[in-house]
Structures are given as C-alpha cells and as structure tokens.
Amino acid sequence: MTTQQRATPPNWPGTVAEWIVYGTLLGLGKRPDRDFIYGGRQSENAITFSFTSPPDLGINVVGMMQTYSTGVDRSSVDQLTRQQALGTGVRLIFIDDVDLEQDPSYYVEEALKYRDHSQMGG
C-alpha cells in the first residue's frame, strides 16, 4: 500500500489503520453495507468491522499506533469487548496496526478465516 493510500479522506471517521482494513476489504471484493459494516469504535457494540457474511465475525484494529494516536491503552477494554461479542455469537478478531503496515492483505485475509495473529491473540 502506498503512502497516498494510507492517507485517509477528510470525512473518514476512523484511524489510518482502520482505513487500511477498509481499503483491503474493498480490494478483496467485499462491499460495505452488503458484506460488512464499518461502525468504528463508537458503534453500539464497539466492533469496528461487523460482517453480514459471515454474520459471526468482527474485526477490530489494535496496537501501538492506536494507543499513540488516542493516548489511551485500550487493551483491557478490547478484551472485555471480545468477551461481550462472544456472548452474542460473534468471534472478534484483532489485527495489530503494525502488521497492517507490513502486509495488510495477509492479515485481513487471515482475519476473514477467523485467524488472530495479534498480540492479544485468541
């Protein structure tokens, strides 16, 4: 992904890492509001990317850059969000933001296969 692709549009409500996931999903043929919904961290269930196909998958971006950009360590909140999602039948997969800098396609494809390579693992 080029530097230009990493720049978010002015109206993008999320982080650069979330924009990378969004763009990667589009590149994999996933369509917003049909295959997935971008809700951002402020969504009711705190799942950044919820899926309609498959309906039991969610993806959140976590890591150092997220912490630096917000100034808040959300790891305990993220673990709680994962447990709450499981209670509703959703498997929440985390992707480390630094992994997205290296190989976004690999990590997003792995997340779509329910494989969590993040530091939070699971």
C-alpha atoms as an extended CHARMM CRD file, in Angstrom:
* protein
*
       122  EXT
         1         1  MET       CA              0.0000000000        0.0000000000        0.0000000000  PROA      1               0.0000000000
         2         2  THR       CA              1.4270000000        3.3640000000       -0.9740000000  PROA      2               0.0000000000
         3         3  THR       CA              1.7000000000        6.4170000000        1.2340000000  PROA      3               0.0000000000
         4         4  GLN       CA             -1.1270000000        8.0140000000       -0.7510000000  PROA      4               0.0000000000
         5         5  GLN       CA             -3.4000000000        5.0440000000        0.0290000000  PROA      5               0.0000000000
         6         6  ARG       CA             -2.5620000000        5.4410000000        3.7160000000  PROA      6               0.0000000000
         7         7  ALA       CA             -3.8490000000        8.9840000000        3.7570000000  PROA      7               0.0000000000
         8         8  THR       CA             -7.4570000000        8.9640000000        4.8790000000  PROA      8               0.0000000000
         9         9  PRO       CA            -10.1390000000       11.0230000000        3.1660000000  PROA      9               0.0000000000
        10        10  PRO       CA            -11.1630000000       14.1480000000        5.0980000000  PROA      10              0.0000000000
        11        11  ASN       CA            -14.5310000000       12.6690000000        6.0650000000  PROA      11              0.0000000000
        12        12  TRP       CA            -13.1590000000        9.2990000000        7.2890000000  PROA      12              0.0000000000
        13        13  PRO       CA            -14.2030000000        8.9400000000       10.9460000000  PROA      13              0.0000000000
        14        14  GLY       CA            -11.6200000000        6.3430000000       11.9240000000  PROA      14              0.0000000000
        15        15  THR       CA             -7.8880000000        5.8120000000       12.1270000000  PROA      15              0.0000000000
        16        16  VAL       CA             -5.3940000000        5.2830000000        9.3180000000  PROA      16              0.0000000000
        17        17  ALA       CA             -5.1420000000        1.5910000000       10.2950000000  PROA      17              0.0000000000
        18        18  GLU       CA             -8.9230000000        1.2120000000       10.0290000000  PROA      18              0.0000000000
        19        19  TRP       CA             -8.8000000000        2.8900000000        6.6280000000  PROA      19              0.0000000000
        20        20  ILE       CA             -6.1920000000        0.3230000000        5.5440000000  PROA      20              0.0000000000
        21        21  VAL       CA             -8.5100000000       -2.5170000000        6.6150000000  PROA      21              0.0000000000
        22        22  TYR       CA            -11.4370000000       -0.8580000000        4.8390000000  PROA      22              0.0000000000
        23        23  GLY       CA             -9.4510000000       -0.4790000000        1.6200000000  PROA      23              0.0000000000
        24        24  THR       CA             -8.1310000000       -4.0290000000        1.8580000000  PROA      24              0.0000000000
        25        25  LEU       CA            -11.6470000000       -5.4040000000        2.2910000000  PROA      25              0.0000000000
        26        26  LEU       CA            -12.7220000000       -3.4970000000       -0.8220000000  PROA      26              0.0000000000
        27        27  GLY       CA             -9.7180000000       -4.9000000000       -2.6790000000  PROA      27              0.0000000000
        28        28  LEU       CA            -10.7850000000       -8.4040000000       -1.6650000000  PROA      28              0.0000000000
        29        29  GLY       CA            -14.1840000000       -7.8120000000       -3.2390000000  PROA      29              0.0000000000
        30        30  LYS       CA            -16.0710000000       -7.1450000000       -0.0060000000  PROA      30              0.0000000000
        31        31  ARG       CA            -18.7110000000       -4.4520000000       -0.2350000000  PROA      31              0.0000000000
        32        32  PRO       CA            -19.7010000000       -2.0530000000        2.5340000000  PROA      32              0.0000000000
        33        33  ASP       CA            -23.2390000000       -2.4620000000        3.8220000000  PROA      33              0.0000000000
        34        34  ARG       CA            -23.5690000000       -5.7370000000        1.9430000000  PROA      34              0.0000000000
        35        35  ASP       CA            -20.6800000000       -7.8390000000        3.2910000000  PROA      35              0.0000000000
        36        36  PHE       CA            -19.5200000000       -5.6640000000        6.1790000000  PROA      36              0.0000000000
        37        37  ILE       CA            -20.4200000000       -2.5790000000        8.1590000000  PROA      37              0.0000000000
        38        38  TYR       CA            -17.8450000000       -0.0800000000        9.3490000000  PROA      38              0.0000000000
        39        39  GLY       CA            -19.0730000000        1.0740000000       12.7150000000  PROA      39              0.0000000000
        40        40  GLY       CA            -15.9110000000        2.4520000000       14.2430000000  PROA      40              0.0000000000
        41        41  ARG       CA            -15.0900000000        2.2080000000       17.9340000000  PROA      41              0.0000000000
        42        42  GLN       CA            -18.0820000000        4.3510000000       18.7540000000  PROA      42              0.0000000000
        43        43  SER       CA            -20.5460000000        1.7910000000       17.4080000000  PROA      43              0.0000000000
        44        44  GLU       CA            -23.0580000000        0.3540000000       19.8500000000  PROA      44              0.0000000000
        45        45  ASN       CA            -21.2150000000       -2.9710000000       20.1640000000  PROA      45              0.0000000000
        46        46  ALA       CA            -17.6860000000       -1.4240000000       19.9000000000  PROA      46              0.0000000000
        47        47  ILE       CA            -16.8590000000       -3.6860000000       16.9540000000  PROA      47              0.0000000000
        48        48  THR       CA            -15.1220000000       -1.7050000000       14.2340000000  PROA      48              0.0000000000
        49        49  PHE       CA            -15.9430000000       -4.0250000000       11.3200000000  PROA      49              0.0000000000
        50        50  SER       CA            -19.0590000000       -6.2070000000       11.6310000000  PROA      50              0.0000000000
        51        51  PHE       CA            -19.8570000000       -8.7170000000        8.9370000000  PROA      51              0.0000000000
        52        52  THR       CA            -23.0980000000       -9.8370000000        7.4100000000  PROA      52              0.0000000000
        53        53  SER       CA            -21.3290000000      -12.6300000000        5.5550000000  PROA      53              0.0000000000
        54        54  PRO       CA            -20.2800000000      -14.3810000000        7.7400000000  PROA      54              0.0000000000
        55        55  PRO       CA            -22.5110000000      -12.9030000000       10.4440000000  PROA      55              0.0000000000
        56        56  ASP       CA            -20.4470000000      -14.2650000000       13.3400000000  PROA      56              0.0000000000
        57        57  LEU       CA            -17.2380000000      -12.3360000000       12.5320000000  PROA      57              0.0000000000
        58        58  GLY       CA            -15.9730000000       -8.9930000000       13.7400000000  PROA      58              0.0000000000
        59        59  ILE       CA            -12.6140000000       -7.2650000000       13.2430000000  PROA      59              0.0000000000
        60        60  ASN       CA            -11.0150000000       -4.5930000000       15.4220000000  PROA      60              0.0000000000
        61        61  VAL       CA             -7.6340000000       -2.9260000000       14.8860000000  PROA      61              0.0000000000
        62        62  VAL       CA             -5.4500000000       -2.7470000000       17.9960000000  PROA      62              0.0000000000
        63        63  GLY       CA             -1.9040000000       -1.9050000000       18.8990000000  PROA      63              0.0000000000
        64        64  MET       CA              0.7980000000        0.6300000000       19.4730000000  PROA      64              0.0000000000
        65        65  MET       CA             -0.1790000000        3.1420000000       16.8150000000  PROA      65              0.0000000000
        66        66  GLN       CA             -3.7860000000        3.0800000000       18.0200000000  PROA      66              0.0000000000
        67        67  THR       CA             -2.5310000000        3.7960000000       21.5440000000  PROA      67              0.0000000000
        68        68  TYR       CA             -0.2320000000        6.6030000000       20.3820000000  PROA      68              0.0000000000
        69        69  SER       CA             -2.9310000000        8.2390000000       18.2530000000  PROA      69              0.0000000000
        70        70  THR       CA             -5.5150000000        8.2280000000       21.0340000000  PROA      70              0.0000000000
        71        71  GLY       CA             -3.2420000000        8.3990000000       24.0680000000  PROA      71              0.0000000000
        72        72  VAL       CA             -5.2400000000        5.5870000000       25.6760000000  PROA      72              0.0000000000
        73        73  ASP       CA             -4.2880000000        1.9440000000       26.2370000000  PROA      73              0.0000000000
        74        74  ARG       CA             -7.4800000000        0.0840000000       25.3540000000  PROA      74              0.0000000000
        75        75  SER       CA             -6.2220000000       -3.4840000000       25.8380000000  PROA      75              0.0000000000
        76        76  SER       CA             -8.4530000000       -4.2430000000       28.8410000000  PROA      76              0.0000000000
        77        77  VAL       CA            -11.4540000000       -2.6810000000       27.1000000000  PROA      77              0.0000000000
        78        78  ASP       CA            -10.6530000000       -4.6950000000       23.9660000000  PROA      78              0.0000000000
        79        79  GLN       CA            -10.6070000000       -7.9490000000       25.9480000000  PROA      79              0.0000000000
        80        80  LEU       CA            -13.9590000000       -7.0630000000       27.5100000000  PROA      80              0.0000000000
        81        81  THR       CA            -15.3530000000       -6.2330000000       24.0540000000  PROA      81              0.0000000000
        82        82  ARG       CA            -14.1670000000       -9.6410000000       22.8150000000  PROA      82              0.0000000000
        83        83  GLN       CA            -15.9570000000      -11.4040000000       25.6860000000  PROA      83              0.0000000000
        84        84  GLN       CA            -19.1520000000       -9.4280000000       25.1200000000  PROA      84              0.0000000000
        85        85  ALA       CA            -19.0370000000      -10.2140000000       21.3970000000  PROA      85              0.0000000000
        86        86  LEU       CA            -18.6620000000      -13.9220000000       22.1430000000  PROA      86              0.0000000000
        87        87  GLY       CA            -21.7680000000      -13.6640000000       24.2970000000  PROA      87              0.0000000000
        88        88  THR       CA            -23.7070000000      -12.5390000000       21.2390000000  PROA      88              0.0000000000
        89        89  GLY       CA            -22.2210000000      -15.2300000000       18.9960000000  PROA      89              0.0000000000
        90        90  VAL       CA            -19.6240000000      -13.0080000000       17.2970000000  PROA      90              0.0000000000
        91        91  ARG       CA            -15.9670000000      -14.0290000000       17.1410000000  PROA      91              0.0000000000
        92        92  LEU       CA            -13.9370000000      -10.8260000000       17.3740000000  PROA      92              0.0000000000
        93        93  ILE       CA            -10.5650000000      -10.9730000000       15.6170000000  PROA      93              0.0000000000
        94        94  PHE       CA             -7.9280000000       -8.3590000000       16.3810000000  PROA      94              0.0000000000
        95        95  ILE       CA             -5.3690000000       -7.1180000000       13.8570000000  PROA      95              0.0000000000
        96        96  ASP       CA             -2.2880000000       -5.2840000000       15.1410000000  PROA      96              0.0000000000
        97        97  ASP       CA             -1.8630000000       -1.9470000000       13.4210000000  PROA      97              0.0000000000
        98        98  VAL       CA              1.8740000000       -2.5560000000       12.8970000000  PROA      98              0.0000000000
        99        99  ASP       CA              1.0410000000       -5.7560000000       10.9820000000  PROA      99              0.0000000000
       100       100  LEU       CA             -1.1690000000       -3.7170000000        8.6740000000  PROA      100             0.0000000000
       101       101  GLU       CA              1.8540000000       -1.5550000000        7.8490000000  PROA      101             0.0000000000
       102       102  GLN       CA              3.7370000000       -4.6880000000        6.7400000000  PROA      102             0.0000000000
       103       103  ASP       CA              1.1950000000       -6.8160000000        4.8640000000  PROA      103             0.0000000000
       104       104  PRO       CA             -2.4440000000       -5.7160000000        5.1110000000  PROA      104             0.0000000000
       105       105  SER       CA             -3.8010000000       -8.2770000000        2.6380000000  PROA      105             0.0000000000
       106       106  TYR       CA             -2.3400000000      -11.2050000000        4.5500000000  PROA      106             0.0000000000
       107       107  TYR       CA             -3.6540000000      -10.1200000000        7.9420000000  PROA      107             0.0000000000
       108       108  VAL       CA             -7.1110000000       -9.1510000000        6.6990000000  PROA      108             0.0000000000
       109       109  GLU       CA             -7.4250000000      -12.4310000000        4.7770000000  PROA      109             0.0000000000
       110       110  GLU       CA             -6.3570000000      -14.3190000000        7.8960000000  PROA      110             0.0000000000
       111       111  ALA       CA             -8.9360000000      -12.4380000000        9.9720000000  PROA      111             0.0000000000
       112       112  LEU       CA            -11.6120000000      -13.4020000000        7.4460000000  PROA      112             0.0000000000
       113       113  LYS       CA            -10.5960000000      -17.0190000000        8.1560000000  PROA      113             0.0000000000
       114       114  TYR       CA            -11.0000000000      -16.3960000000       11.9190000000  PROA      114             0.0000000000
       115       115  ARG       CA             -7.2300000000      -16.4570000000       12.4730000000  PROA      115             0.0000000000
       116       116  ASP       CA             -5.9840000000      -13.9550000000       15.0480000000  PROA      116             0.0000000000
       117       117  HSD       CA             -2.2520000000      -13.1620000000       14.8210000000  PROA      117             0.0000000000
       118       118  SER       CA             -2.4330000000      -10.1220000000       17.0990000000  PROA      118             0.0000000000
       119       119  GLN       CA             -0.5130000000       -9.6190000000       20.3330000000  PROA      119             0.0000000000
       120       120  MET       CA             -3.8200000000      -10.1010000000       22.1120000000  PROA      120             0.0000000000
       121       121  GLY       CA             -4.2490000000      -13.4170000000       20.3020000000  PROA      121             0.0000000000
       122       122  GLY       CA             -7.2300000000      -15.5520000000       20.7690000000  PROA      122             0.0000000000
